[in-house]
Amino acid sequence: MMHAKKNQKSFLANTLEIIGLLLLVFLIRTFGFGLYQVPSGSMETTLLVGERFFADKFSYLFREPARGDVISFNEPSMSYQYSDNKLVNMFQRYVWGPSNWTKRVIGLPGDEVQGVIEDGHPVVYLNGKKLDEPYLNKYPLIHLWSQDPTSLIEHAQREQHRLVMSGIEPSRAQKIVAYELMRYELPARSYDPNVSYENQPFYRINPQLVKKNAEGMPELTWPGTPQYSQHGHERIAQKRNYWDGSDEFYVKLASDEYWVMGDNRLGSKDCRVFGPIKRDLIHGKIVLRIWSLDSDYSWWIVDLISHPIDFWKRMRWSRFFQWVR
């Protein structure tokens, strides 16, 4: 009997220890530090795809995000529904909810932020003054196919011929095929044109998958290439809030709003697309890069098991344990 009671107490003590440990982990993850990975190239070359970093959540409990901070925040999706239950709402925001995004803070509450194109290049004005942005990606983006482009192009030509023979106008058939080919394009990556494919500083590039232009040269998009607004010029001139995904926009931020943008402006979905973000979406400042691996895998262990030798060759050792600024 005494032995049974002792076992019951031991089980209860172990259970309480486990619950206490889980609670501690939850509190640290929610209000202390978070470990994240970079899933996209929107912050190149400050952050690269495949990097893991620490976010400081604790300091934002006592101060507001500052201009220039690289932050982690919940995806500003209108389709994601938060629960009215406070406990469930907290779980959604800090543990299991919308995906986390990473951008740089450009505008603070009360700021006037305007994007214009001057001399053929996009420029950001903050409260009437041109913003100096030394952190912007200075490298062109190289466009890549997901598979052998020769077979893709041959298939596209056959498909275009089939469409024309079925009675579709040649120009329309060409547009249909071009749209279909877009499914086989990989996200463009930062590329140093002065270095060989094998020795690129950011990503290893398979020369067989490089998208070529009409002259047979790599298809590149150079930094500073403007993205013009199609319909917003009148509203911007009148200083009425407007954004459409282009480099021409205007916003007067409310008391709880922030304007964030990616350092890789040509490859970033940011406030230019979805508008200002609310303060309660922001939950951490990116402070330290832990490691850097040239990989698109969400779970590094899967990549290691799948490619045990090549895995180590794709490590960017020079980018380990660096402060993020």
N, C-alpha and C positions, 0 to 999 in steps of 0.2 A: 504493500500500500504506500509506504513512504517512498519507495523507489519510483512508483508511478507518479506521485505528486512532484517529486524532484524532476522527472522527465517533463512534466507539464510546465513547471516553472522555467526549465531550460528552454523548452520550445517557445514559450511566451517571450522570454528574454531575447532569444535569437530573432524572433519575428519583429519585436520592437526595435532591435538594432538595425535590421534590414530596412524597416520603414523609416527610421531616423536617417539612415544613410541615403536612401532615395530622396527624402525631403531635403537633405543637405545638398545633394547633387542638383535637385530642382531649383533651389534658391540660388546656388552659384551660377547655374546656367541662365536663370531668369534675370537676376539682378547683378551678377558679377562679370563673368567672362563667357564668351561664346566662341566656338571653333567652327569656322566656315571654310568653304572652298569656292573657287572662282569658276563658274560654269560657262561664262561667255567672255568675249574679247572687248567688252564695252569700256573697260578701264585700262586697256593697253596704252603705254607699256609700263604704267605704274603697277598694275596687277595683270598677270597672265593666266590664261586658262590652265587649270590643273594645279594652281597654287592653293595652299591652305594657310589660313591666318587667324590670329586672335582678334576678337573685338572686345573692347572695354565697354561694358554696359553700366558699370557702377558709377562712373563719373557723371553720366547724364542724369543720374538721380538728383544731382546737386547743381548742375549747370546746364545751360542750353547748348545745342550744337553750334559750333563756331564756323564762320566762313572759311572755306578751304579744308574742313574736315572731310575725310573719306569715311562715309557712314554705311552701316548696314540697316536696311529697313524692309518692312513687309511689302510685298508686291502690291502696288496701288490698283488692284483689280476691282472694278465695280461689280463683277459677277460673284465675288466671294462674299458670303453672308456670315457675319459674326453673330454669335448667339447673344440673346438678351440676358442670359444667366451670367452673372459676374465671374463665377468660377470657371465655367466653360469658356467664356470670353478670354480670360487670362491664359487658359491652356492653348487656345487658338493663336493668340498673339505671340506667346513666348515659347511654346513647345511644339505644337503640331498644327500648323495653319497654312497660310499662303507661303509661297517660296520667298526666300530672302534675296534682295537685290543690293548691289553695291554701286554707289555713285559718289561724286564730290559735291559738297554744299557750295552753291554759287550765290544764292540770294537768301537773306534772312527775313523774318517777319517785318513788314513795313517797307521793305526795299522795293525799288522800281527797277525791273530787269528788262532789258530790250536787246534783241538780236537783230543785227543789220548786216548787210553785205556791202563792204567798202572795197573799191578797187578789185572786185572779183573775189574777195575773201570774206568769210564770215567773221564777225566781231561781236563781242558782248559788251554792252554798256550797263554799268551798275550805278544807279542814282545819277545818271548823266555823265559819268566818267568812264572812259574806255578801260576795260579790265585787262590787266596784264596776266597772262596765263602760261607760265613757263612749264607747267606740268602736262600740257597737251602732247598727244602722240605726234612725233615728228617724222615717223616713217610711213611710207606708202603701204596700202593694203594690197596683197596679192590674192587673186581670185583662183579658186581651185575646184576641180571636179571631184565627185565622190567615187567615181570609177573611170575606167579607160575611156577617154574622150573620143578616140577613133571609132569605137563601136557605137558610142552614143550618137555621134554625128551621122554615121551611116544609117542608123535606125531612124534618126530625125528626117533624113533625106527621103527614105522610103515612105515614111509616114506622111510627109508633105506631098509626095507624088500621089499617094493613095487618096488624100483629101481633095486634091485638085481634080483627079479623075472622077471623084464622086460628085463633082459639080461645085465645089467651094471655090470662091475667088482665090487666086494665087496669093494675093497680099494678106488675105484673112487666114489662109492656110499657114502661111509663114508665121503669123502672130500666134496662132494656136500651138504650133510646134515649138516656138521659142518659149512660150509660157510653160509647156510641158518639160522642156529642158531645165528650167529653173529648179525643178525638184531634185536634180542631180548636182546642184551646186553646194559646196560646203561654205560655211561662214568664212569671209575673207579674213586673212591674218596679217599681222604686221610683218614687214619684210624689208631687209636691208639689201638694196640692189648692188651694193659694193662688195657683197660677200657671196660665196657660192651657196647653192642649195644645201649642201651637206654641212656647212659651217654657220648656218643662220643663228643669231644670238637668242632668238625667242622660240621659234618652232622649227622642227625638222620638216623639210618640204620634199615631197616626192615629185621629181621633175616630170614624171609621166602624167601627173594629175594637174599640172599647171594649165590654167586657161590661157589661150593665146589670142592675140588680136589678129587683124587682117594681114599684118606684116610678119606674123609668126613670132612676135615678141610677147613676153608675159603681160597679161592684162593687169594693170595696176591702177589704183585710185589714189591720187596724191593728197596729202594733208592740205587742208585749206580749200578743197573743192567745195564750192557753195551748193547748198540745196535751197532753191528758191521757193517762196510761197506762191501758190497759184491764185489765191482769192483773198488774202488777208491784208493787202497793202492799205486799204482805206481805213480799216479798223485800227491798224497799227499806227497810222498817221494821226488818228484821233485819240491815241493813247487809251484804247479800249482793250481789255484783256483778250488776247488771241494767241493761239498756237495751233499748228497743224502738222507738226513733225519736221518742218523745214528749219532753216537757220534764221528765218525772219519771224519774230514773235515779240509780244509785249505783255508784261504782267505787273500789276501792283499787288504785292503779297499782303494777305490779311495777317492778323495777329498770331495765327497758329499755322501759317503756311511757310514752306521752304521750297526753293527752286534748286534742283539737283541735276547735274549733267555728268556724262561719262567723259573721261579724258580722251577716249578714242571717239571723237565726235562723229566720224563717218560710220562707225559701227556700234552706236549706242542708242538704245530705246530709252529715252529719259523724259524729263518734264516737257521737252519740245513736243512729245507725243501725247502724254497723259495729263499734262498740266501740273500745278503745284501739288506737293504732298503735305499731309497733315502731320503735326508734331507727334501725335500718338502712334504713327507708323514707324517712327525712328526708334531703334533700340540699342544702337551701339556704334562706337567709333572704331574703325579698323586701325590697329596700332602696330601689330607685329606679324611679319611673314614668317611662318614656321618652316615650310619647305616648298619646293617648286618642282613639279613633274609635268613634262609635256604629255598630257593625257586628257582625253575627253570623258574618261570613266568617272562616274559619281563615287564609286567605292574603289579606292586604290588597291584593296586586297584582291578584287576581281581582276584588275589589270595585272597584278603580280602573278597570279595563278595562270592567267591566260598567256602572258609573255614574260616568263621568269628571267630570261637573259636580257632581252631588249629593254625590259623595265628599268634596269639600272643605267642603261645608256641614255635614257631619256630624262634622267635627273638633271636639273639645272643647279648644280652644286653651288655656284657663285651667288645664287639668290636666296640661300638658306639664312634664316635668322637675321632678318633685316627689318628695321623700323620702316613703317609706311608713312610717307609724307605727301 
